[in-house]
């Protein structure tokens, strides 16, 4: 049950945050060089610190959780994994995948940097 609720929350959260950032970015581009410089400053300077990393990790975790739960729902839609034990294992697997994929993604980003 909690995995389905998290699926909705992560989808809505990513859609809301993504839309706001996209609209801000498009407005900054259309506003000219000074407007885009302000946008770039906020993302590179302000969000480049600990708050930005925490925000980025949260969005990444949200993305991988939404992805894994979407795959889980697809498996359920095909008619598989409806027993309680299999359903619970799938729910735990989505949580583990999202945490491990987020850790691997950010480990890769720090190594590339």
C-alpha positions in Angstrom: 0.0 0.0 0.0 2.7 2.5 0.9 4.6 1.8 -2.3 1.5 2.7 -4.4 1.1 5.9 -2.3 4.8 6.7 -2.8 4.4 6.2 -6.5 1.7 8.8 -6.7 3.6 11.2 -4.4 6.9 10.9 -6.3 5.1 11.3 -9.7 3.3 14.4 -8.5 6.4 15.8 -6.9 8.6 15.4 -9.9 5.9 16.8 -12.2 5.4 19.8 -10.0 9.1 20.6 -9.4 10.0 19.7 -13.0 7.3 22.0 -14.4 8.3 24.9 -12.2 12.0 24.6 -13.1 11.2 24.1 -16.8 9.0 27.2 -16.9 11.6 29.2 -15.0 14.4 28.1 -17.4 12.3 28.9 -20.4 11.5 32.4 -19.0 15.2 32.9 -18.2 16.1 32.0 -21.8 13.5 34.3 -23.3 14.3 37.1 -20.9 17.8 37.6 -22.2 21.4 37.3 -21.0 20.9 39.0 -17.6 17.8 36.9 -16.8 19.6 33.7 -17.8 22.7 34.7 -15.7 20.4 35.0 -12.7 19.0 31.6 -13.3 22.5 30.1 -13.8 23.7 31.8 -10.6 21.0 30.4 -8.5 21.6 26.9 -9.8 25.4 26.9 -9.8 26.1 29.0 -6.7 23.1 28.6 -4.4 22.0 25.1 -5.2 25.6 23.9 -5.7 26.1 23.6 -1.9 24.7 21.1 0.6 21.1 22.2 0.1 21.4 21.6 -3.7 22.9 18.2 -3.2 20.2 17.2 -0.7 17.6 18.5 -3.2 19.2 16.6 -6.0 19.5 13.4 -4.1 15.8 13.7 -3.1 14.8 14.1 -6.7 17.0 11.2 -7.8 15.5 9.0 -5.2 12.1 10.1 -6.2 12.9 9.3 -9.8 14.2 5.8 -9.2 11.4 5.0 -6.8 8.8 6.1 -9.3 10.6 4.1 -12.0 10.8 0.9 -10.0 7.2 1.2 -8.8 6.1 1.7 -12.4 7.8 -1.5 -13.4 6.2 -3.2 -10.4 2.7 -2.0 -11.5 3.4 -3.2 -15.0 4.2 -6.7 -13.6 1.0 -6.6 -11.6 -1.0 -5.5 -14.7 0.2 -8.6 -16.6 -1.4 -10.6 -13.8 1.8 -11.8 -12.0 2.8 -11.4 -8.4 -0.6 -11.1 -6.9 0.0 -13.3 -3.9 0.9 -11.6 -0.7 4.4 -12.9 -0.4 5.3 -12.0 -3.9 3.7 -8.6 -3.7 5.6 -7.8 -0.5 8.8 -8.9 -2.0 8.2 -6.7 -5.0 7.5 -3.8 -2.7 10.7 -4.3 -0.8 12.6 -4.7 -4.1 11.4 -1.3 -5.3 12.6 0.4 -2.1 16.0 -1.4 -2.2 16.4 -0.6 -5.9 15.6 3.1 -5.5 18.1 3.5 -2.6 20.9 1.5 -4.3 20.4 3.1 -7.7 20.4 6.6 -6.1 23.6 5.8 -4.2 25.2 4.4 -7.4 24.2 7.4 -9.5 25.6 9.9 -7.0 28.7 7.8 -6.5 29.3 7.9 -10.2 28.6 11.7 -10.3 31.2 12.3 -7.6 33.8 10.1 -9.3 33.3 11.9 -12.7 33.6 15.3 -11.1 
